[in-house]
Amino acid sequence: MEILVFKTNILQEDDVEKVTFMMNEDVRIKRWTVDREDCDKVLRVEANEVLPDEIINLIKQAGYACEELTN
């Protein structure tokens, strides 16, 4: 299992709800959270065999900005 971390502009609970269906629909994504208190609105994804670009595309399809955070 991989842990992927992204910077987003997901600000409100309504925003989280908008991406929930898309994130939960992908069976490779086991768990995900958005830290709306963090300045980068960090999206943390635990998944099997998912490329960062796939997550970025899902979030962008929902209308939000998303970029991978790397060490």
Buried (B, 14 or more C-beta within 10 A) or exposed (E): EEEBBBBBEBEEEEBBEBBEEBBEEBEEBEEBEBBBEEEEBBBBBBBEEBEBEBBBEBBEEBEBEBEBBEE
